[in-house]
Structure formats: structure tokens, C-alpha cells
């Protein structure tokens, strides 16, 4: 369908307030790219700049090699699915889906063929003669997606399309979007969400936006990669804690052994732990943060451990039990262990936690030792 390339793209409001800076991104045909980041980081703004609904303040946007900064939205070959369904309440599903094609003065035969094909893909055929008020939230969202499909655009843009649905419908509609992408393998899609499950399950690659200190505090791209790349090899503390739920535990420590593996003495309890992350001789004695995901934490009775603390709160979810530990200082990050199965009541008891060396991340000055 289309390749997109953003080069040094920025967004400035009022000539003074710069919200996005130095956005460089190549999106290949057939990818489903997901934008994630904290609230207010510019995910939707970036999507709207691609759509042409927001003016690009600096840099260039190319679609299939053509710079489209000044090309009107209707001529970019882009279809957008918004958070709100934006369906015409007095029109049937068929008429809602056909509206853009009628405006484009397509023939009745062409319109019928496109609407019927899109309805079949989205399992909407039996609802074509209904009004939107007779549909569930998930069905309405499918109609909104179908309205985009009939236009056969180069690029599909999704702006938090599932946020108005309840939990059960979110799961069902997310699966439908994944199935739709499989039916349209050459379609290029860009998807904005704050839901990590959507990002991890739908994305070919995830783009994480963050306010970078070396970028004047302006939001830019912190890391781009496949979902599992970001989960297993985050390039810094922000991505490490942003990807994954509950967030990764960060524990203060000091490097006491360097080489192909690294040994760290932790602040909490004075235990030691080994990581398969390599380090250099000059790292000896450096202050670092150890990263351990809650699901990688393992209870131990040994002398070598990453963390020892008192259980403050526990949540029994059946398949797993979450243990929240008391913090030594109010400003310390909450330490959480996510242990498989149902555990006896351990509230008020002291536990020691460790992890497999391959699951122990090391960050110095906020940056992973793997990426320095």
C-alpha cells in the first residue's frame, strides 16, 4: 500500500510551545505501527499531522517518496478511525459506509461492491440495513472501520479506537482488528493507544514517545522496536518501566564484578546478584539501577538476592499473586513481585527476591548498559 517516512518532524503551537521534536521514523508497507507514551506526549498530535489535520511545523512527511506536508488530507490517500464512532445516526450502516464513495461520485455498482466486501470482512453483512442506534458499541466501531476500508486508502490511522468500549468488547474488537490485519497483509496501519495489551498484541513495531532530557524536555522517540524487543531489551529506564504491567522494579546497587557477566551489590539488604549483561573494567564501583520485572522475580532463602522487604499488600488473582513491598523511603519506586499461583497470606512477612541472571537489566544514568 504505502511507505511513510518522517524526517526531523516537529510541532510548535503559537510559535513558542514546541511539543514534538526530532521525530524520525520509517514505516514500511504492511506494518502495523503503534504509538504509545504518557498522557500528553503528542501521540494523537503526531497521528493528526500524518493525516493532514494538524500542520507540520518542521521537517518532512513523505508517502511513497512524495513530500505531502502541504497536500490536503483528502488527497493523501489516508483514512482515519477516531475514538468516537462519528456515525450519522439517521443513516443505515450501508449508507454510513457508502457516504464517502457517494461524495466521490463513484458508480452504484462500485459502491455496492466495496460496501459488501468490507461488510463481509467485518462480519457486518446482516447489519447493513440497521441504524447505528440498533448496534452495540463494538459493532459501531466496526462500521467506523468499514467506512475507512471502502475507500481503499494507502494508510489507515486509528486514534484510540477501543477506548469507548467496555472490557469484554475491547478484547473482542482487538481480536477482530488483528484478524482484519491478517486479511489485509499489505495495508499500512498506524495505531495510537494507551493500552499496553493492544500495543503488545497488535503491533509489528511499537514507537515509544517520551520527554527526553537531552532534547530540552520536548517529546520525541525514546525507542522503536518489536513488542518483545522493547520488553526484553529496553534501551533505558523509561521504556523499561513503561512497557510491561506491573512496571519493572528498579533497585539501587553498585557494580562489584565486571566482565562478560556483571555482579551487583544491592542497596536493599546488601545481597548480590549476577546479570548476563556485560560490563567494562571501568564500570567497577559504579552506581547503577538493577531492573527486574515483577513476573521474573523469584522467592529465595539464599544469601544472594536482589531485594529483601516486608509484604505490605497482596493481591490474589488466581493464576498469579501480586506482592507489594513496603518502601524504605517514600520516594522509592514500589517493589512488586508477581508470583505464579495462589500463595498463603504473607502480609507482614519478610521475603527475599532474586531473578535469573538473563532477566536482570542494568541501567547507568538511566541508560541500559546494552545500548551505551
C-alpha positions in Angstrom: 0.0 0.0 0.0 2.4 2.8 1.2 5.7 3.6 2.8 5.8 6.6 5.2 8.9 8.5 6.2 9.0 11.2 8.8 12.3 13.2 8.9 13.1 15.7 11.7 9.4 16.4 12.2 8.4 18.9 14.9 5.2 20.6 16.1 5.1 24.1 17.6 2.0 25.8 18.9 1.7 29.6 18.9 5.3 29.9 17.6 6.7 29.2 21.0 5.4 25.9 22.6 7.2 23.1 21.0 5.6 19.8 21.8 7.2 17.4 19.4 10.8 17.5 18.2 13.2 15.5 16.0 10.7 12.8 15.0 12.5 10.4 12.6 10.6 7.3 11.6 10.4 4.9 8.6 7.2 2.9 8.2 7.2 0.1 5.7 4.3 -1.2 3.6 2.3 -3.8 5.6 3.4 -2.7 9.0 1.1 -2.0 11.9 2.9 0.7 13.9 1.6 1.6 17.4 2.3 4.9 19.1 2.5 4.7 22.9 3.6 7.1 25.6 2.4 9.0 28.7 -0.7 11.3 28.5 0.0 14.5 26.7 3.1 13.2 24.9 1.8 14.0 21.4 0.6 10.6 20.2 -2.6 11.9 18.7 -1.0 15.1 17.5 1.6 13.1 15.5 -1.2 11.0 14.0 -3.2 14.1 13.1 -0.1 15.6 11.4 0.2 12.4 9.3 -3.5 12.7 8.4 -3.1 16.4 7.5 -5.4 17.6 10.2 -2.5 19.3 12.0 0.1 21.4 10.2 3.7 20.1 10.4 5.8 22.9 11.9 9.2 21.5 10.8 10.6 18.6 8.9 9.0 16.5 6.1 6.4 13.7 5.8 6.8 11.5 2.7 4.2 9.0 1.5 5.7 6.7 -1.2 8.5 9.1 -1.7 6.4 12.2 -2.2 6.5 15.1 0.3 3.0 15.7 1.4 3.4 18.5 4.0 1.1 20.8 2.1 -1.1 18.2 0.5 -4.7 18.4 1.7 -6.0 15.5 3.9 -8.4 14.3 1.2 -5.6 13.9 -1.3 -3.1 11.9 0.9 -4.8 8.5 0.5 -5.3 8.2 4.2 -8.4 7.0 6.2 -8.8 7.7 9.9 -10.8 5.9 12.6 -11.4 8.2 15.5 -12.0 7.5 19.2 -15.7 8.5 18.7 -17.5 6.5 16.1 -18.8 9.7 14.3 -21.6 7.8 12.5 -24.5 9.6 11.0 -27.4 8.5 13.3 -30.1 8.9 10.6 -28.2 6.7 8.1 -28.1 2.9 7.9 -24.9 1.0 8.2 -24.8 0.7 4.4 -25.3 4.4 3.9 -22.7 5.3 6.5 -20.1 3.1 4.9 -21.0 4.3 1.4 -21.1 8.0 2.2 -17.5 8.9 1.2 -17.8 7.0 -2.1 -21.0 8.8 -2.9 -19.4 12.1 -2.3 -16.6 11.0 -4.6 -19.3 10.2 -7.3 -18.5 6.6 -7.6 -20.9 4.4 -9.5 -23.6 2.5 -7.6 -22.1 -0.8 -8.7 -18.7 0.2 -7.4 -20.1 1.4 -4.2 -22.2 -1.7 -3.6 -19.1 -3.9 -4.4 -16.9 -2.0 -1.9 -19.5 -1.9 0.9 -20.4 -5.6 0.6 -16.7 -6.6 0.6 -15.9 -4.5 3.6 -19.1 -5.7 5.4 -18.0 -9.4 4.8 -14.6 -8.7 6.2 -16.0 -7.1 9.4 -18.9 -9.5 9.8 -21.4 -6.7 9.3 -23.4 -8.1 6.3 -26.5 -8.9 8.4 -26.5 -5.4 9.9 -26.3 -3.3 6.7 -29.9 -2.1 7.0 -29.8 -1.2 10.6 -29.4 2.3 12.1 -26.4 2.9 14.5 -28.7 3.1 17.5 -29.6 -0.6 16.9 -25.9 -1.7 17.2 -23.6 -2.4 20.1 -20.5 -0.3 20.7 -18.3 -2.9 19.1 -20.5 -3.1 16.0 -20.5 0.7 15.7 -16.7 0.7 15.9 -16.6 -1.9 13.1 -18.8 0.3 11.0 -16.4 3.2 11.5 -13.5 0.9 10.4 -15.6 -0.3 7.4 -16.2 3.3 6.4 -12.4 3.5 6.1 -11.9 0.2 4.3 -14.3 1.0 1.4 -12.1 4.0 0.4 -9.2 1.6 -0.1 -6.7 4.1 1.3 -2.9 3.9 1.3 -2.7 4.2 5.1 -5.1 3.5 7.9 -4.9 5.7 11.0 -6.5 4.6 14.3 -6.8 7.1 17.2 -7.6 5.1 20.4 -10.5 3.3 18.6 -11.3 1.0 21.5 -11.2 3.4 24.4 -15.0 3.8 24.5 -15.7 0.1 24.8 -16.1 -2.0 27.9 -13.5 -4.6 28.9 -15.2 -7.5 27.1 -15.8 -5.6 23.9 -12.3 -4.2 23.9 -10.9 -7.8 23.8 -13.4 -8.9 21.1 -12.8 -5.9 18.9 -9.0 -6.1 19.4 -9.1 -9.6 18.1 -11.2 -8.5 15.2 -8.7 -5.8 14.3 -5.9 -8.4 14.4 -7.9 -10.7 12.1 -8.6 -7.8 9.8 -4.9 -7.0 9.5 -4.3 -10.6 8.6 -6.8 -10.3 5.8 -5.1 -7.2 4.6 -1.4 -8.0 4.9 -0.3 -5.2 2.5 -2.2 -2.5 4.3 -0.2 0.0 6.3 -1.7 0.9 9.7 -0.7 3.4 12.4 -2.5 2.9 15.7 -2.5 5.2 18.8 -3.3 3.7 22.2 -2.5 4.0 25.9 -3.4 0.3 26.4 -0.3 -1.9 26.6 -2.2 -5.1 25.8 -3.3 -3.5 22.5 0.2 -2.4 21.7 1.9 -5.7 22.6 -0.6 -7.9 20.7 -1.3 -5.8 17.6 2.0 -4.1 16.7 4.6 -5.0 14.2 6.6 -2.3 15.9 6.0 0.0 18.8 7.1 3.6 18.9 7.5 4.9 22.5 7.3 8.7 22.9 8.9 10.4 25.9 10.2 13.8 27.1 13.9 13.3 26.6 16.3 15.3 28.8 18.8 15.7 26.0 16.0 17.1 23.8 15.2 20.0 26.0 12.3 18.2 27.6 10.4 18.0 24.3 8.7 14.8 23.4 10.5 12.7 20.9 11.0 9.0 20.1 12.6 7.1 23.0 12.8 3.7 21.3 11.3 1.9 18.3 11.2 -1.9 18.1 9.1 -5.0 18.1 6.9 -5.6 21.2 9.2 -8.3 22.5 12.4 -6.3 21.7 11.1 -3.4 23.9 10.0 -5.8 26.6 13.3 -7.8 26.7 15.8 -5.2 25.6 14.6 -1.7 26.7 17.2 1.0 26.0 16.5 2.9 29.1 14.7 3.1 32.4 11.7 5.0 30.9 10.9 2.3 28.3 11.7 -0.4 30.8 9.1 0.8 33.2 6.6 1.9 30.5 6.4 -1.4 28.7 5.1 -4.1 30.9 2.5 -4.2 33.7 3.1 -4.0 36.6 6.1 -1.8 35.8 9.7 -3.1 36.1 11.2 -2.9 39.6 14.3 -0.6 39.8 16.7 -1.2 42.7 19.8 0.8 43.5 23.1 -1.0 43.5 26.8 -0.9 42.9 28.9 -2.9 40.4 31.3 -5.2 42.2 32.3 -7.5 39.4 32.8 -6.8 35.7 33.3 -8.9 32.5 31.1 -11.0 30.3 28.7 -11.1 33.3 28.2 -8.3 35.9 27.8 -8.7 39.6 26.0 -6.0 41.6 25.7 -5.4 45.3 22.2 -4.2 46.0 21.3 -1.4 48.4 18.3 -3.3 49.9 19.8 -5.8 52.3 23.3 -5.9 50.9 22.8 -9.0 48.8 24.5 -9.6 45.5 23.0 -10.6 42.2 24.5 -11.5 38.8 23.4 -10.3 35.3 24.3 -11.6 31.9 24.7 -8.0 30.8 28.4 -7.5 30.1 30.3 -4.6 31.7 33.7 -2.9 31.3 36.6 -2.7 33.9 36.0 1.0 34.3 32.4 0.2 35.5 33.8 -1.3 38.7 32.2 0.6 41.7 29.7 2.5 39.5 26.3 3.3 41.0 23.6 1.6 38.9 19.9 0.6 39.0 19.0 -3.0 38.6 15.8 -3.8 36.6 13.8 -6.9 37.4 10.3 -7.3 36.1 7.7 -8.4 38.7 7.0 -11.6 36.7 10.7 -12.5 36.7 11.1 -12.2 40.5 11.7 -15.5 42.3 11.5 -16.0 46.1 14.7 -17.3 47.6 16.1 -18.2 51.0 19.7 -17.8 49.9 22.3 -15.2 50.9 22.5 -13.7 47.4 19.4 -11.8 46.5 18.3 -8.6 44.8 15.8 -7.4 47.3 14.5 -8.1 50.8 11.5 -6.5 52.2 8.2 -6.7 54.1 5.0 -7.5 52.2 2.6 -4.6 52.6 -0.2 -5.5 50.3 -1.1 -8.7 48.4 -3.5 -9.2 45.5 -4.6 -12.8 44.8 -5.7 -13.1 41.2 -5.9 -16.8 41.0 -3.3 -17.6 38.3 -0.9 -15.2 40.0 -0.4 -13.4 43.3 0.9 -9.8 43.4 3.0 -8.8 46.4 3.6 -5.1 47.1 6.5 -4.4 49.5 7.0 -1.6 52.0 9.3 1.2 50.7 12.3 2.2 52.7 11.8 5.8 51.6 8.6 7.5 50.3 10.3 8.5 47.1 11.5 4.9 46.3 9.8 3.0 43.5 7.2 0.5 44.6 8.7 -3.0 44.5 6.3 -5.7 43.2 6.6 -9.4 42.9 4.3 -11.3 40.6 4.5 -15.0 41.7 2.6 -17.8 39.9 -0.3 -19.5 41.6 -2.1 -18.9 44.9 0.1 -18.2 47.9 -0.7 -18.2 51.6 -1.2 -14.9 53.3 2.3 -13.4 53.6 1.3 -9.9 54.5 3.7 -8.5 57.2 6.3 -11.2 56.4 9.8 -10.5 55.0 10.7 -12.1 51.7 13.9 -12.2 49.7 13.7 -11.9 45.9 16.1 -12.8 43.2 16.0 -13.5 39.4 17.6 -15.5 36.7 20.8 -13.6 35.5 19.4 -13.4 32.0 16.4 -11.4 33.3 18.4 -8.8 35.3 18.7 -5.5 33.5 21.4 -2.9 34.4 20.9 0.9 33.9 23.6 3.5 34.5 22.4 7.2 34.4 19.1 5.9 33.1 20.6 4.1 30.1 20.9 0.3 29.6 24.4 -1.0 29.6 23.4 -2.9 26.4 22.9 0.4 24.4 25.6 2.7 25.6 
